[in-house]
């Protein structure tokens, strides 16, 4: 490989990102990495300037979810890095490829607790797949290439790279690294034969899809596989876009408050084929869905990370493979004859439709469930729906139906404040698609300032703020465990419609169900980033349960 002319560390770094095919980065600028910022000036990379490091990191994580390549985020040292840790934690728990570049103090000042100095290996060591500091510019290509590999291979996740300020201004003559494509682990032919044999002897099998390292084609391949074997297919928590909700074999999603029918189906299953997911706390109903360490069902666990196979559940068959590779391997697999569970997939899908079809009546004039069912029919099938954490998200999971790959952007880690930054990135990435972000009032104000980023980049997303003037999830738990003793959960909120207008966007207040549809259409027609401020009765606290009488407005 030809060695390039002498360049600064900052220029070498940005050249590596170009070589890796990076199309955009998110950032909050800082003096600690000015040389890298300067190199971005003449690069083809789109620089998305954010308003807080947490939002910038969440945008990078959302990019990783959408594309399968690492989202790239730049932040400054100290408080910039700790603010960005939110996104790093999401990327780790959600198995998303991401690289966070952090400015660092001059190498000659280390170990003095210099201005905003942190030991990034210590701070991020348990939160990231790898944390490293580059102290010489000639090592940048080597370590950045390794970072892309670490972020994408096996179980994907975040990498944190510290960039000492002086290293970025020093010069070196070094060759660029080649473009990295992650290694793919494939199932052995004997594994596929055993899958076939276990299905042949099954009476009530079920497939669960989750995790990352999927492709659009892989999801379609698994759908065809399910059709050939007449298998019911469920999705893991916030992975609903791994199969078309209209598919005749879709049985619903496993998350907070799954349908009783689906839980019963899993309990009665004799073979479970888990592809890509970890079956962690949320999809496993707090680790109650399967026995630990050995499930009573015969578990076939397919996962790209060897460390996840047998970590919690001991499988009858462990297959280290990416979901995409496994999907390709079973593309031609067919049942030997008639299956014993014929017709169960159709029943499972009918149960799913019945469970999600109609919304229950809520207290108050704004019927959030009816709004969700209206949006379910109104949104294009490729619309991207984003949300953070909170009880408001339960209505999305229960009533919205995802139809296309990578159209659900939501943190399986349960991090608040995710929806708006994710929607900004999604609209920047796919400007011709409808992008809708849902947020509770508490969730929105954790990263709502990124609405200004949407305005700056003319990204006309629609944010639906569901306002019940409280941290609703915690209030629900509070009323359950300590009824009538409300503390720390009540909120006094601004006028979110005026908030949108103050930033230069479109905003409307919605107090009645019938006001929502025309307001949503006006928001889309405005061509501006929009906020619909929807007022919901504080007693309407859960999608799946009647409101507690102790909860007062």
ABEGO torsion letter per residue (X at the ends): XBBBBBBBAAAAAAAAAAAAGBABBBBBBBAAAAAAAAAAAABABBBBBBABAAAAAAAAAAAAAAAGBBBBBBBBBEAAAAAAAAAAAAAAAAGBBBBBBBBBBBAAABGAGBBGBBBAAAAAAAABABBBBBABAAAAAAAAAAAAAAAABEBBBBBBBBBBAAAAABBBBBBBBBBBBBBBBBBBAAAAAAAAAAAAABABBBBBBBEBGBBAAAAAAAAAAAAAAGBBBBBBBGAAAABBAABAABAEBBBBGBBAAAAAAAAABABBBBBGBAGBAAAAGGGAABBOABBABBBBBBBABAAABGAABBBABBBBBBAAAAAAAAAABBBABBBAABGAAAAAAAAAAAAAABBBBBBEABBAAAAAAAAAAABBAABBBBBBBEAAAAAAAAABBBABBGABBBBAAGBBGAAAAAAAAAAAABAABBBBBBBBAAAAAAAAAAAAAAAAAGBBBBBBBBBAGBBAAAAAAAAAABBGBBBGABBBBBBAAAAAAAAGBBBBBBABAAAAAAAAAAAAAAGBBBBBBBBBBAABABAABBBBAABBX
